[in-house]
Amino acid sequence: YSIDLSLFMDAGLIRINTEKLIKTLSKLFFVILFASFSSLISASQIFGLYQSEVLVSSQETEERQKAFSLALNEVLVRVSGKASVLNNVELMQALGQPEKLVQKFSYKTFDASISLNSFSGALQTRPEAKADSSIPYVLSHTMNVSFSRLAINNLLKQHGEPVWGGNRPAVLLWVAAEEKGVRRVVSTTSDTAFSSALRRAAKIRGVPLYLPAMDSQDGALVSSSDIWGLFIDSLKEASSRYHADAVLVGRLGHRRNSNGVDQWSGQWVFELKGVVYSGTVQGQSLDEAAMSLIAPIAEDLSERYSILGGETSLNSEIELEISDIKTMEDYVGATRYIESLPPVGSVQLTWVKGERVRFSVSLKGYLEQMEEHIELDSKLSAEITQSFDLSERSRLYYRWSTLN
């Protein structure tokens, strides 16, 4: 008998290659799973900051010009984080011709019988109909408008208004809504008018909003009574699962007034870095109630993370030393990341030793702001804190993450 050894060799190679492939795919699956989960539990990069969707009744020039103004107002509030930006008289005068800031716009026709609540990102205002018009005012289109990022940012800075970057803190929302005597916790699977209103408000104000899963794991730690009672401390164990940057707890109930209109009222508590804020919602419509929950959060976050224009910014120089820079890819990645931080004006390499590099960083914002932006990501982790006295903190030490 003769045996062809090449057959066994080929079979062995196939088995080895198959095992390698399985191991590689397993590792790849883990990386993808980890990356997907991480993207849900950390600070989020908000896209579409400079875009707005407005409900209109036609594509006529006059209607379009009014819609440009409405869209621009929404963008200004979202980018600055402040509703008060619309009260800046000089800024609004400078924006008297919003069409000059438009990069592109497009229309989409929709069925007028569809509820406006189905437009999760649409601004719930529209150009006013002519008072003397005999033609019925029927919303028939959405107009999507994109504005120039550079022009908007420059105008805000020139007129002393803040610019809040796209990397924003993730907010975990625990909210219980009571309707007709039934109390429900808004979750990722919620598909109600109230949950849609919350998502719409968060999108309009540019707040990365995350809802709990309310699965068996949450159910074992959280009850609707904890949320209804605004017991934020009782929710900390359940909240730790999501690793959000801030937590908002709220309760809302509704009743019908004498005119048969639903009015929502309630309270909320918000915690950010150990600081607790609180507020109320009093007798408002569904969309107004949702905005009353989200808007104060946007204002607080903007206060902490935005960069103020005009002459109030603090310009200073610091040294930033980063370890674990092992490859050219690490160096390029770290440099680009530092340059992308909103409080940073310029970055210059000044020193290299082994796997450590040192940069001279020119700030156009405050040192605390730069540190808070770094905390929002996993790219850099603090290595040494020399002093709590800001005047002595001329050099900061961080370690570059190998997961990037």
C-alpha positions as CSV (number, residue, x, y, z in Angstrom):
1,Y,0.0,0.0,0.0
2,S,1.2,3.5,-0.7
3,I,0.1,6.6,1.2
4,D,0.1,10.1,-0.3
5,L,1.5,12.1,2.6
6,S,0.7,15.4,0.8
7,L,-3.0,14.7,1.5
8,F,-2.3,14.7,5.3
9,M,-0.1,17.8,5.0
10,D,-2.9,19.6,3.1
11,A,-5.5,18.5,5.7
12,G,-3.2,19.6,8.5
13,L,-2.7,23.1,6.9
14,I,-6.4,23.5,6.5
15,R,-7.0,22.6,10.1
16,I,-4.3,25.0,11.3
17,N,-5.5,27.8,9.1
18,T,-9.1,27.2,10.2
19,E,-8.1,27.4,13.8
20,K,-6.3,30.7,13.1
21,L,-9.3,32.1,11.3
22,I,-11.6,31.2,14.2
23,K,-9.3,32.8,16.7
24,T,-9.0,35.9,14.6
25,L,-12.7,36.2,14.1
26,S,-13.3,35.7,17.8
27,K,-10.9,38.5,18.6
28,L,-12.4,40.7,16.0
29,F,-15.9,40.0,17.4
30,F,-14.7,41.0,20.9
31,V,-13.2,44.2,19.6
32,I,-16.3,45.1,17.7
33,L,-18.5,44.3,20.6
34,F,-16.3,46.3,23.0
35,A,-16.2,49.3,20.7
36,S,-19.9,49.2,20.2
37,F,-20.7,49.0,23.9
38,S,-18.0,51.7,24.7
39,S,-19.6,54.1,22.2
40,L,-22.9,53.8,24.1
41,I,-21.5,54.5,27.6
42,S,-19.0,57.3,27.1
43,A,-19.1,60.9,25.8
44,S,-20.6,61.1,22.4
45,Q,-19.6,62.9,19.2
46,I,-22.6,64.9,18.1
47,F,-23.1,65.1,14.4
48,G,-25.4,67.5,12.6
49,L,-24.8,70.4,15.0
50,Y,-25.0,72.9,12.1
51,Q,-28.0,71.3,10.4
52,S,-31.7,71.8,11.1
53,E,-35.0,70.4,9.8
54,V,-37.9,72.8,9.5
55,L,-41.5,72.1,8.7
56,V,-42.8,74.3,5.8
57,S,-45.9,74.5,3.7
58,S,-44.3,75.2,0.3
59,Q,-41.0,75.8,-1.6
60,E,-41.8,79.5,-2.2
61,T,-39.0,82.0,-1.7
62,E,-40.7,83.9,1.1
63,E,-41.4,80.7,3.0
64,R,-37.9,79.6,2.4
65,Q,-36.4,82.8,3.8
66,K,-38.5,82.5,7.0
67,A,-37.5,78.9,7.4
68,F,-33.8,79.8,7.1
69,S,-34.2,82.2,10.0
70,L,-35.9,79.5,12.1
71,A,-33.3,76.9,11.2
72,L,-30.5,79.3,12.1
73,N,-32.0,80.1,15.5
74,E,-32.1,76.4,16.3
75,V,-28.4,76.0,15.2
76,L,-27.3,79.0,17.2
77,V,-28.9,77.6,20.4
78,R,-27.5,74.1,19.9
79,V,-24.0,75.2,19.1
80,S,-23.7,77.7,21.9
81,G,-25.8,75.7,24.4
82,K,-27.6,78.9,25.4
83,A,-31.1,80.0,24.5
84,S,-30.0,83.5,25.6
85,V,-27.9,83.7,22.5
86,L,-31.0,84.8,20.6
87,N,-31.1,87.9,22.8
88,N,-27.7,89.2,21.6
89,V,-28.9,92.1,19.6
90,E,-25.6,92.7,17.8
91,L,-25.2,89.1,16.9
92,M,-28.8,88.9,15.5
93,Q,-28.2,92.0,13.5
94,A,-25.1,90.5,12.0
95,L,-27.2,87.5,11.1
96,G,-29.8,89.5,9.3
97,Q,-29.3,87.6,6.0
98,P,-29.1,83.9,7.1
99,E,-29.2,82.7,3.5
100,K,-25.5,83.8,3.2
101,L,-24.5,81.2,5.8
102,V,-26.4,78.4,4.1
103,Q,-24.1,75.7,2.6
104,K,-27.0,73.6,1.2
105,F,-30.7,72.9,1.7
106,S,-33.1,70.4,0.4
107,Y,-36.9,69.6,0.6
108,K,-38.7,66.4,1.3
109,T,-42.5,66.0,0.8
110,F,-44.5,64.2,3.4
111,D,-48.1,63.1,3.9
112,A,-49.8,66.0,5.8
113,S,-51.9,63.5,7.6
114,I,-48.9,62.1,9.5
115,S,-48.5,63.3,13.1
116,L,-45.8,65.9,13.6
117,N,-44.6,63.9,16.5
118,S,-43.2,61.4,14.0
119,F,-40.5,63.9,13.0
120,S,-38.0,63.2,15.8
121,G,-35.5,65.8,14.7
122,A,-37.8,68.5,13.3
123,L,-38.1,71.9,14.9
124,Q,-41.7,72.2,16.1
125,T,-42.1,75.7,14.8
126,R,-42.7,76.9,11.3
127,P,-43.0,80.1,9.3
128,E,-46.2,82.0,10.1
129,A,-49.0,82.0,7.5
130,K,-50.1,85.2,6.0
131,A,-52.8,86.8,8.0
132,D,-54.8,87.9,4.9
133,S,-54.3,84.6,3.0
134,S,-57.4,82.7,2.0
135,I,-55.2,79.6,1.2
136,P,-55.2,77.0,3.9
137,Y,-51.8,76.7,5.6
138,V,-50.9,73.0,5.4
139,L,-47.5,71.6,6.3
140,S,-46.4,69.6,3.3
141,H,-42.6,69.6,3.3
142,T,-39.5,69.3,5.6
143,M,-36.6,71.6,4.6
144,N,-33.2,70.4,5.7
145,V,-30.7,73.2,6.0
146,S,-26.9,73.0,6.6
147,F,-25.0,76.1,7.7
148,S,-21.3,76.9,7.5
149,R,-19.6,75.7,10.7
150,L,-16.7,78.2,10.4
151,A,-19.0,81.2,9.8
152,I,-21.3,80.3,12.7
153,N,-18.4,79.7,15.1
154,N,-16.6,82.9,14.1
155,L,-19.8,85.0,14.5
156,L,-20.5,83.6,17.9
157,K,-16.9,84.2,19.1
158,Q,-16.9,87.7,17.7
159,H,-20.0,88.6,19.7
160,G,-18.8,87.1,22.9
161,E,-21.0,84.0,22.8
162,P,-19.8,80.4,23.7
163,V,-19.1,77.7,21.2
164,W,-19.8,74.2,22.5
165,G,-17.9,71.5,20.6
166,G,-19.3,68.2,19.2
167,N,-17.8,66.0,21.9
168,R,-20.4,66.2,24.6
169,P,-21.1,64.5,27.9
170,A,-23.5,61.5,27.8
171,V,-26.5,62.0,30.0
172,L,-28.4,58.9,31.4
173,L,-32.1,59.7,31.8
174,W,-34.2,57.9,34.4
175,V,-37.7,59.3,34.1
176,A,-41.1,58.0,35.1
177,A,-44.2,59.3,33.3
178,E,-47.7,58.8,34.7
179,E,-50.6,58.7,32.3
180,K,-54.2,57.7,33.3
181,G,-53.0,56.4,36.6
182,V,-50.4,54.1,35.0
183,R,-46.7,54.9,35.8
184,R,-44.1,53.8,33.2
185,V,-40.3,54.2,33.1
186,V,-39.0,55.5,29.8
187,S,-36.5,53.0,28.3
188,T,-34.7,52.1,25.2
189,T,-37.7,50.2,24.0
190,S,-40.2,53.0,24.7
191,D,-42.2,54.1,21.7
192,T,-44.6,56.6,23.1
193,A,-45.3,60.3,22.3
194,F,-43.5,61.2,25.5
195,S,-40.3,59.3,24.6
196,S,-40.4,60.8,21.1
197,A,-40.7,64.2,22.6
198,L,-37.7,63.6,24.8
199,R,-35.5,62.4,21.9
200,R,-36.7,65.3,19.8
201,A,-35.8,67.9,22.5
202,A,-32.4,66.2,23.1
203,K,-31.6,66.4,19.3
204,I,-32.7,70.0,19.1
205,R,-30.4,71.0,22.0
206,G,-27.6,68.7,21.1
207,V,-27.6,66.6,24.3
208,P,-26.4,63.0,24.0
209,L,-29.3,61.3,25.8
210,Y,-29.2,57.7,26.8
211,L,-32.2,55.7,28.2
212,P,-31.9,52.7,30.4
213,A,-32.6,49.2,29.1
214,M,-35.0,48.4,32.0
215,D,-34.1,44.7,31.5
216,S,-33.9,42.1,34.2
217,Q,-30.6,43.6,35.4
218,D,-32.1,47.1,35.8
219,G,-35.3,45.6,37.2
220,A,-33.4,44.0,40.0
221,L,-31.9,47.3,41.1
222,V,-34.5,50.0,40.1
223,S,-38.2,50.5,40.8
224,S,-40.5,53.2,39.4
225,S,-40.9,54.4,43.0
226,D,-37.1,55.2,43.2
227,I,-37.5,57.3,40.1
228,W,-40.8,58.9,41.1
229,G,-39.3,59.8,44.4
230,L,-36.2,61.3,42.7
231,F,-34.0,59.2,44.9
232,I,-30.8,59.7,42.8
233,D,-28.6,58.0,45.3
234,S,-30.7,54.8,45.1
235,L,-30.0,54.8,41.3
236,K,-26.3,55.0,41.5
237,E,-25.6,51.3,41.4
238,A,-27.9,50.8,38.4
239,S,-26.4,53.9,36.7
240,S,-22.8,52.7,37.1
241,R,-23.6,50.0,34.5
242,Y,-23.9,52.7,31.8
243,H,-20.9,54.8,32.7
244,A,-22.6,58.0,31.7
245,D,-21.0,61.4,32.5
246,A,-24.2,62.8,34.1
247,V,-27.5,61.5,35.4
248,L,-31.0,63.1,35.1
249,V,-33.9,61.7,37.2
250,G,-37.4,63.1,36.6
251,R,-41.1,62.4,37.2
252,L,-43.9,63.8,35.1
253,G,-47.7,63.4,35.3
254,H,-50.4,65.0,33.2
255,R,-54.0,66.2,33.5
256,R,-56.4,67.8,31.2
257,N,-57.3,71.5,31.8
258,S,-60.8,73.0,31.4
259,N,-60.2,73.3,27.7
260,G,-59.5,69.6,27.4
261,V,-55.8,70.2,26.7
262,D,-53.2,67.9,28.3
263,Q,-50.8,69.7,30.7
264,W,-47.7,68.1,32.1
265,S,-46.1,68.9,35.4
266,G,-43.3,67.4,37.5
267,Q,-39.8,67.7,39.0
268,W,-36.3,66.7,38.1
269,V,-32.8,66.3,39.6
270,F,-29.6,66.4,37.7
271,E,-26.1,65.3,38.9
272,L,-22.9,66.3,37.1
273,K,-19.5,65.5,38.8
274,G,-21.0,65.5,42.2
275,V,-22.9,68.7,41.8
276,V,-26.7,68.4,42.0
277,Y,-29.2,70.7,40.3
278,S,-33.0,70.5,40.5
279,G,-36.0,72.1,38.7
280,T,-39.7,71.8,38.0
281,V,-42.0,71.4,35.0
282,Q,-45.3,73.2,35.4
283,G,-48.4,72.9,33.3
284,Q,-46.9,72.5,29.9
285,S,-47.6,70.8,26.6
286,L,-45.8,67.5,25.8
287,D,-43.1,69.1,23.7
288,E,-42.6,72.0,26.2
289,A,-42.4,69.5,29.1
290,A,-39.7,67.5,27.4
291,M,-37.8,70.6,26.5
292,S,-38.1,71.8,30.2
293,L,-36.2,68.6,31.2
294,I,-33.5,68.9,28.5
295,A,-32.9,72.6,28.1
296,P,-31.5,73.3,31.7
297,I,-29.2,70.3,31.2
298,A,-27.9,71.7,28.0
299,E,-27.3,75.1,29.7
300,D,-25.4,73.5,32.6
301,L,-23.2,71.4,30.3
302,S,-22.5,74.3,28.0
303,E,-21.5,76.4,31.0
304,R,-18.8,73.8,31.8
305,Y,-17.6,72.7,28.4
306,S,-18.1,75.5,25.9
307,I,-15.4,78.0,25.0
308,L,-16.4,81.7,25.4
309,G,-15.6,84.2,22.7
310,G,-14.7,87.8,23.0
311,E,-12.1,89.0,25.5
312,T,-13.1,86.8,28.4
313,S,-11.1,83.7,27.3
314,L,-8.0,82.9,29.3
315,N,-5.0,82.6,27.1
316,S,-2.1,80.6,28.6
317,E,0.7,78.2,27.8
318,I,1.1,74.8,29.5
319,E,3.3,71.7,29.0
320,L,1.6,68.4,28.4
321,E,3.7,65.2,28.8
322,I,2.3,61.9,27.5
323,S,3.7,58.4,28.0
324,D,3.2,55.2,26.1
325,I,3.9,56.8,22.8
326,K,5.4,53.6,21.2
327,T,4.9,54.2,17.5
328,M,4.6,57.0,14.9
329,E,0.9,56.1,14.7
330,D,0.6,56.8,18.5
331,Y,2.4,60.1,18.1
332,V,0.2,61.3,15.2
333,G,-2.9,60.1,17.0
334,A,-2.0,61.9,20.2
335,T,-1.1,65.1,18.4
336,R,-4.3,65.2,16.4
337,Y,-6.4,64.5,19.5
338,I,-4.8,67.3,21.5
339,E,-5.3,69.7,18.6
340,S,-9.0,68.7,18.4
341,L,-9.7,69.8,22.0
342,P,-11.9,72.9,21.9
343,P,-9.8,74.8,24.5
344,V,-6.6,74.2,22.6
345,G,-5.2,76.9,20.3
346,S,-2.0,75.3,19.1
347,V,0.3,72.3,19.9
348,Q,4.1,72.1,19.4
349,L,6.4,69.2,20.1
350,T,9.2,70.2,22.4
351,W,10.8,67.1,23.8
352,V,11.1,63.3,23.2
353,K,12.6,60.6,25.4
354,G,11.9,57.0,24.9
355,E,8.2,56.5,25.0
356,R,7.5,59.9,26.4
357,V,6.8,63.1,24.5
358,R,6.2,66.6,25.7
359,F,4.1,69.3,24.0
360,S,3.8,73.0,24.5
361,V,0.1,73.7,24.4
362,S,-1.4,77.2,23.8
363,L,-4.9,77.5,25.3
364,K,-7.6,79.7,24.1
365,G,-9.9,78.5,27.0
366,Y,-9.3,77.5,30.5
367,L,-7.1,74.7,31.9
368,E,-10.0,73.1,33.7
369,Q,-12.0,73.0,30.5
370,M,-9.2,71.1,28.7
371,E,-9.0,68.6,31.5
372,E,-12.7,68.1,31.5
373,H,-12.8,67.5,27.8
374,I,-10.0,64.9,28.2
375,E,-12.1,63.2,30.9
376,L,-14.9,62.7,28.4
377,D,-12.7,60.3,26.4
378,S,-10.6,57.2,27.0
379,K,-7.7,58.4,24.9
380,L,-5.7,60.0,27.7
381,S,-5.6,59.0,31.4
382,A,-4.1,61.1,34.1
383,E,-0.8,59.9,35.3
384,I,0.4,62.4,37.9
385,T,-1.2,65.4,39.5
386,Q,1.6,67.6,40.9
387,S,-0.5,70.2,42.6
388,F,-4.1,71.4,43.2
389,D,-2.9,75.0,42.9
390,L,-3.7,76.0,39.3
391,S,-0.9,78.6,39.4
392,E,1.7,75.8,39.9
393,R,0.3,73.4,37.3
394,S,2.5,74.3,34.4
395,R,3.0,70.7,33.3
396,L,0.4,67.9,33.1
397,Y,1.1,64.2,32.8
398,Y,-1.1,61.7,30.9
399,R,-0.8,58.3,29.4
400,W,-1.9,57.5,25.9
401,S,-4.4,54.6,25.7
402,T,-3.3,51.6,23.7
403,L,-7.0,50.9,22.8
404,N,-7.1,53.8,20.3
